[in-house]
Amino acid sequence: MVDLDEPVHLVAYDPAWAEMGQALVREVSRQVVWAFADVEHIGSTSVPGVDAKPVIDVQVGCAPSWL
């Protein structure tokens, strides 16, 4: 459960986020290979040099089932 009243804490960019994001993309991609999904590391942790919440976000896009 997310506490919506919790303050947002930003931290300085961490170069490890890029590899952490790519590792998560690889793992999710393996799990959804059957869905012809496109998985991407998104959000502020995917932008080099940007302060961010230290949370790695990915987005999964899937083709509609009728295609």
NORQUIMO-V193022 format. One record per backbone hydrogen bond with DSSP energy under -1.0 kcal/mol. CO is the residue of the C=O (numbers start at 1). NH is the residue of the N-H. If there is no record, write none. Layout:
{{CO	NH} {CO	NH}}
//
This chain:
{{3	6} {11	52} {14	17} {16	20} {17	21} {18	22} {19	23} {20	24} {21	25} {22	26} {23	27} {24	28} {25	29} {26	30} {27	31} {28	32} {32	35} {33	36} {38	61} {40	59} {43	46} {44	47} {47	50} {52	11} {53	55} {57	42} {59	40} {61	38} {64	67}}
//
